[in-house]
């Protein structure tokens, strides 16, 4: 049987299949079931910047309400910038999960601005998390905001979070950047130990009868693997950070493709939500069988084997493949 072990963010994992952030991590029992099914590490569901800021503002309101009537009361209030507020249940859950499982647990913070909320990165570390994933989910809508300004915000945010923690830091990105390799290099230099490609923007739908915007979470399919696969193959060996492929991982073949492109791990959620946690066991069994069939002794043999690291002109390579794809239907058209 082939050796499935891999490393990600400096963590040695028993195999390359990682559970990405999802509701499955909202209970200790869920994470234990993921471990029992063979998952090698789990990313916690995200703690949002808005949650932390909202609770901080709520506490500020209740502590200061009426104080204007009693000036001397102000001297009894704590320094709110340092006050221990926020979603304590999230930190407590990390602590309890770490006590219950032996696989690495990766905390997740979702935000965009710098500020006091990033102190929770340190608190997540103190709760026992083995690493932290910074999930930067932001849709720029201001026509005055330039790409340079937005990217500078991302880089500064990574620097600020890095300054709070000693554990490894991964950054989960969207694919919508003009020069993604340059941003990836900047993030690695700012302190990111790994990049997760990619975040899925959940596009809302419109209800044309009620005139409402309708949130509509659609699970991924294997077809969505192609976008992160392309960029993992481009970035592998060109930036000083580990790579995790997320979006579209539904089968052992998807895992193999992710590794061959250059990913250290393949992250999955939709497949587990759609078919149950036990599906992870099936994927790993199929992965073992595939490795045996094609005479691989370890997953390390395949990581990066189909990346673009050896391509002298990756941009020209991409255009050539683009043209080949467009011409692939030329002979199928019936005139």
Residue pairs with C-beta under 8 A, 6 or more apart in sequence:
1 288
1 292
2 288
2 291
2 292
2 296
2 297
2 298
2 299
3 297
3 298
3 299
3 300
4 14
4 15
4 16
4 284
4 287
4 288
4 291
4 298
4 299
5 12
5 13
5 14
5 15
5 298
5 299
5 300
6 12
6 13
6 15
6 16
6 40
6 264
6 265
6 299
6 300
6 303
7 13
7 242
7 264
8 16
8 18
8 41
8 194
8 242
8 244
8 264
8 265
9 106
9 131
9 168
9 169
9 170
9 193
9 194
9 242
10 168
10 193
11 41
11 104
11 130
11 131
11 168
13 40
13 41
13 103
13 104
13 265
14 38
14 40
14 103
15 38
15 40
15 284
15 287
15 299
16 40
16 255
16 258
16 259
16 263
16 264
16 265
16 266
16 299
17 38
17 39
17 40
17 255
17 265
17 266
17 268
17 280
17 283
17 284
17 287
18 39
18 40
18 41
18 42
18 43
18 244
18 265
18 266
18 267
18 268
19 25
19 34
19 39
19 41
19 42
19 43
19 267
19 268
19 269
19 272
19 280
20 43
20 196
20 246
20 267
20 268
20 269
21 43
21 44
21 45
21 46
21 108
21 133
21 135
21 269
22 45
22 269
22 272
22 273
23 30
23 45
23 273
24 30
24 31
24 33
24 34
24 42
24 269
24 272
24 273
24 277
25 31
25 34
25 42
25 43
25 44
25 45
25 97
26 45
26 93
28 93
28 96
28 97
28 100
30 277
31 42
31 97
31 100
31 101
31 105
32 100
32 101
33 277
34 42
34 103
34 272
34 277
34 280
35 42
35 101
35 102
35 103
37 277
37 278
37 279
37 280
37 281
38 280
38 281
38 284
39 103
39 280
40 103
40 104
40 265
41 103
41 104
41 105
41 106
41 130
41 265
42 97
42 101
42 103
42 104
42 105
42 106
43 106
43 108
43 133
43 267
44 90
44 93
44 94
44 97
44 105
44 106
44 107
44 108
44 129
45 108
46 108
46 109
46 110
46 135
47 87
47 90
47 107
47 108
47 109
47 110
47 120
47 124
48 110
48 111
49 109
49 110
49 111
49 112
49 113
49 115
49 117
50 111
51 86
51 87
52 85
52 86
52 87
52 117
52 120
53 115
53 117
55 85
55 86
55 87
56 80
56 83
56 85
56 86
56 116
56 117
59 80
59 83
59 85
60 80
63 77
63 78
63 80
64 77
66 73
67 73
67 74
67 77
81 116
86 120
86 123
91 123
91 124
91 126
91 127
92 127
94 105
94 107
94 124
94 127
94 128
94 129
95 127
95 128
97 105
98 105
98 127
98 128
98 129
104 130
104 131
105 128
105 129
105 130
106 129
106 130
106 131
106 132
106 133
106 170
107 121
107 124
107 125
107 127
107 129
107 131
107 132
107 133
108 132
108 133
108 134
108 135
109 118
109 120
109 121
109 124
109 132
109 133
109 134
109 135
109 161
110 135
110 136
110 137
111 117
111 118
111 134
111 136
111 157
112 136
112 137
112 138
112 153
112 157
113 153
113 157
114 153
114 156
114 157
114 160
118 157
118 160
118 161
118 164
119 164
121 132
121 134
121 161
121 164
121 165
122 164
122 165
124 132
124 165
125 132
125 164
125 165
125 166
125 167
129 167
130 167
130 168
131 167
131 168
131 169
131 170
131 193
132 161
132 165
132 167
132 168
132 169
132 170
133 169
133 170
133 171
133 172
133 196
134 157
134 158
134 161
134 169
134 170
134 171
134 172
134 192
135 172
135 199
136 154
136 157
136 171
136 172
136 173
136 174
136 199
137 174
137 199
137 201
138 150
139 201
140 150
147 177
147 178
151 177
151 183
151 186
154 171
154 183
154 187
155 183
155 186
155 187
155 190
156 190
158 169
158 171
158 187
158 190
158 191
158 192
159 190
159 191
161 169
161 191
162 169
162 190
162 191
162 192
163 191
168 193
168 194
169 191
169 192
169 193
169 194
170 192
170 193
170 194
170 195
170 196
170 242
170 244
171 187
171 192
171 194
171 195
171 196
172 195
172 196
172 198
172 199
172 246
173 180
173 183
173 184
173 187
173 195
173 196
173 197
173 198
173 199
174 198
174 199
174 201
175 197
175 198
175 227
175 228
175 231
177 183
180 231
180 235
181 234
181 235
181 238
181 239
184 195
184 235
184 239
184 241
185 238
185 239
187 195
187 241
188 195
188 239
188 240
188 241
189 240
192 241
193 241
193 242
194 241
194 242
194 243
194 244
194 264
195 235
195 239
195 241
195 242
195 243
195 244
196 244
196 246
196 267
197 228
197 231
197 232
197 235
197 243
197 244
197 245
197 246
197 247
198 227
198 228
198 231
198 246
198 247
199 246
200 220
200 224
200 247
202 215
202 216
202 217
202 218
203 216
204 213
204 214
204 215
204 216
205 213
205 214
205 216
206 212
206 213
206 214
207 213
207 214
219 270
219 273
219 274
220 247
220 248
220 250
220 269
220 270
221 248
221 250
221 270
222 248
222 249
222 250
222 251
222 254
223 248
224 247
224 248
225 245
225 247
225 248
225 249
225 254
225 257
225 258
226 248
227 247
227 248
228 245
228 246
228 247
228 248
228 258
229 245
229 248
229 257
229 258
229 261
230 261
230 318
232 243
232 245
232 258
232 261
232 262
232 263
232 307
233 261
233 262
233 306
233 307
233 308
234 307
234 308
234 314
234 318
235 243
235 262
236 243
236 261
236 262
236 263
236 304
236 307
236 308
236 309
237 262
237 304
237 307
237 309
238 309
242 264
243 262
243 263
243 264
244 263
244 264
244 265
244 266
244 267
245 258
245 261
245 263
245 265
245 266
245 267
246 266
246 267
246 268
248 254
249 255
249 258
249 266
249 267
249 268
249 271
250 268
250 270
250 271
251 271
251 283
251 286
252 283
252 284
252 286
252 287
252 289
252 290
253 286
253 290
254 266
255 266
255 283
255 287
256 287
256 290
256 302
258 265
258 266
259 266
259 299
259 302
259 303
260 302
260 303
260 304
260 305
260 306
260 307
261 304
261 306
261 307
262 303
262 304
262 307
262 309
263 303
264 303
268 280
268 283
271 279
271 283
272 279
272 280
291 297
291 298
291 299
296 302
308 314
308 317
311 317
